[in-house]
Amino acid sequence: MPRWRDWLGINRSTLAVLVVVGGLGLSEELWRNFLSVYLNVKTGDVGRAVGYMGVYAFFANLAEGFGYVLGGRFAHRLGARAALAISAIPMAAGFALLLWTQQPWAIVLGALLLTNWEPLSVPATFEVVGAEVAANRRTIAFAVQSIQKRLPKVLGPLIGGFAFAVGYWVNLSLAVAVLGAAVLTQAVLLRKMKARPDPDPSPARSVLRQIPPELKQLLSAEILLRWGDWFVRDFAALYVVAVLGRSPAEYGMLASLTAFTALATYIPVGKLVDRSKSPKPFIGLTFALFALFPFSLVLLPKTGLPVMAALVAAFVLNGLREIGEPARKAAITTGMPAEIRARAVGWYWGLRSVCFCPAPLAAWWLWERVGPEAAFLTGGTIGMIGTVWFLLRVRLK
């Protein structure tokens, strides 16, 4: 109904974005959550699987950094419609490689390709929200997008975990089928979107200079926070399955629980942020919860609780960390000058990814030399430093 569409910041253009985010996201989530587990099966060695995951995460972040910049360029020069269509191409190439061979190197390369759809699409989503949604509806619009992004994270691990138990090919085939359906639906909806006329030809140096100082401060705090996060992110599944002895299906349920918890916060918090004077308290809470997850993953199972109960508590905490994400995205969208928004968002996310891409390699080194707990606790400590930096240094309107 028109009233609800307006209240949620939904229009024809943002609906097309929701199809891209939901469809391609589900295709990725059916498979990616079990990448480290599958590598462990193929290599027969937890240490080698951790090594492959460290290399994968390093190159994934590096590729994402360039992908965000390219996505910003595509959205700026070609318009959001073309940029969203282009974002499906690397995922299709990744699945083609995974269907061709199951060698560990090919699995890593295929995963790098199929996860790179998001950086190519993110600047376009910011451009759509910034251009098509009123300023007092942007946080809720990003909240709706976040829900659409998290729904695949709820369904994907659950479906993927049981499909993985049946066989690798079942899991992969489901993911390919969802990608095909998303691309077809996207093609129909994207015809309704307008192309961007006469893009601003400003060089990259000029774009970087025009990013407001408060957003540059936010970027520096985020880099620290994400450094800590990447000490645990792609290693959590391997830790739960190979170290704590839980099954892939159980890990799938934990990952879904994280996404469901995040999903439940988006609408109420999004409306609260739209009515508040500053998004900083909400973003600060997100920073703190990001930093606490690695500590909870290591320490809660040692408290005497049943392991699964402790993991449920840790992964619920992990879901709550998304409380301030729509507020952060709305602050960035509103703070960027409209004429450079897509490119500036691409550079913001791109610089962030390139700066923290060594973190997974450092985590791998710590896992091998000291142990997984040392890697996770180090990541949590770095995240706390980033949180303190944000609270003390970042000023947001």
Summary of the structure (lengths in Angstrom):
residues: 397
radius of gyration: 20.0
end to end distance: 32.4
largest distance: 62.9
contacts: 1559
relative contact order: 0.17
helix: 85%
strand: 0%
